[in-house]
Structure formats: structure tokens, C-alpha cells
């Protein structure tokens, strides 16, 4: 995944957990995400994002 591919509202996985992108800081390449379970915000460096096209809630199943 390229940094330019990120957009607000995108669901991503990271080493800190999955979430929805709420803000992108281009100058520091930091992605701010909202946790899917409890809506708490956390920040993740772009390098810590996991390229997973099936980033889901943990209740969902994979096919």
C-alpha cells in the first residue's frame, strides 16, 4: 500500500488493532484511527499499517 492510497473512512489493520482512518498527517506520515469496537482513537505510523484487504471487525468471518 502506498501512503497516497490512504483516505479518510478507509478500514485498516495495524499492529495496534483494526480501525477506521479518521485523519492523515502527511508531514509525519501518521495515521489517526478510530477503534472499531469502542470508538477510541489511536495513532499509528504509516509503516505499522498491515496491508490486509479484509480488515474486519473481529466478529466478522473470513471467506
GILINQUI-V93339 format. One record per residue. N is the residue number from 1. RES is the residue in one small letter. PHI is phi in radians with two decimals (999 if undefined). BURIAL is # if it has 9 or more other C-alpha atoms within 8 Angstrom, else .. D_CENTER is the distance of its C-alpha to the mean C-alpha in Angstrom with 2 decimals. Layout:
n->N res->RES phi->PHI burial->BURIAL d_center->D_CENTER
n->N res->RES phi->PHI burial->BURIAL d_center->D_CENTER
//
This chain:
n->1 res->x phi->999 burial->. d_center->11.87
n->2 res->x phi->-1.64 burial->. d_center->13.25
n->3 res->x phi->-1.02 burial->. d_center->11.94
n->4 res->x phi->-1.23 burial->. d_center->13.87
n->5 res->x phi->-1.38 burial->. d_center->12.10
n->6 res->x phi->-1.21 burial->. d_center->9.02
n->7 res->x phi->-2.64 burial->. d_center->9.88
n->8 res->x phi->-1.11 burial-># d_center->9.56
n->9 res->x phi->1.68 burial->. d_center->9.08
n->10 res->x phi->-1.28 burial->. d_center->6.98
n->11 res->x phi->-1.61 burial-># d_center->5.31
n->12 res->x phi->-2.36 burial-># d_center->3.13
n->13 res->x phi->-1.81 burial-># d_center->4.90
n->14 res->x phi->-2.63 burial-># d_center->6.07
n->15 res->x phi->-1.16 burial->. d_center->9.61
n->16 res->x phi->-1.63 burial->. d_center->9.17
n->17 res->x phi->2.20 burial->. d_center->7.88
n->18 res->x phi->-1.57 burial-># d_center->5.69
n->19 res->x phi->-3.01 burial-># d_center->4.70
n->20 res->x phi->-1.86 burial-># d_center->5.30
n->21 res->x phi->-1.17 burial-># d_center->5.27
n->22 res->x phi->-1.92 burial-># d_center->8.76
n->23 res->x phi->-2.78 burial->. d_center->10.09
n->24 res->x phi->-2.23 burial-># d_center->10.29
n->25 res->x phi->-1.75 burial-># d_center->13.16
n->26 res->x phi->-1.17 burial->. d_center->14.85
n->27 res->x phi->-1.26 burial->. d_center->17.59
n->28 res->x phi->-1.91 burial->. d_center->15.79
n->29 res->x phi->0.92 burial-># d_center->12.75
n->30 res->x phi->-1.90 burial-># d_center->10.58
n->31 res->x phi->-1.94 burial-># d_center->7.23
n->32 res->x phi->-1.74 burial-># d_center->7.63
n->33 res->x phi->-2.24 burial-># d_center->5.60
n->34 res->x phi->-1.93 burial-># d_center->7.93
n->35 res->x phi->-1.07 burial-># d_center->8.62
n->36 res->x phi->-1.28 burial-># d_center->9.78
n->37 res->x phi->-1.50 burial->. d_center->13.06
n->38 res->x phi->-2.20 burial->. d_center->14.48
n->39 res->x phi->1.09 burial->. d_center->12.62
n->40 res->x phi->-1.41 burial->. d_center->12.61
n->41 res->x phi->-1.57 burial->. d_center->10.65
n->42 res->x phi->-2.62 burial->. d_center->9.49
n->43 res->x phi->-1.99 burial->. d_center->8.96
n->44 res->x phi->-2.43 burial-># d_center->7.84
n->45 res->x phi->-1.13 burial-># d_center->10.05
n->46 res->x phi->-0.92 burial-># d_center->9.13
n->47 res->x phi->-1.14 burial->. d_center->11.32
n->48 res->x phi->-1.57 burial->. d_center->9.45
n->49 res->x phi->-1.25 burial-># d_center->6.57
n->50 res->x phi->-1.81 burial->. d_center->8.17
n->51 res->x phi->-1.35 burial->. d_center->9.47
n->52 res->x phi->-2.38 burial->. d_center->9.97
n->53 res->x phi->-1.17 burial->. d_center->11.20
n->54 res->x phi->-1.97 burial->. d_center->11.68
n->55 res->x phi->-1.37 burial-># d_center->8.50
n->56 res->x phi->-2.19 burial->. d_center->10.61
n->57 res->x phi->-1.17 burial->. d_center->11.89
n->58 res->x phi->-1.21 burial->. d_center->14.09
n->59 res->x phi->-1.34 burial->. d_center->17.09
n->60 res->x phi->-1.28 burial->. d_center->16.59
n->61 res->x phi->-2.00 burial->. d_center->18.44
n->62 res->x phi->-1.74 burial->. d_center->18.03
n->63 res->x phi->-1.86 burial->. d_center->20.87
//
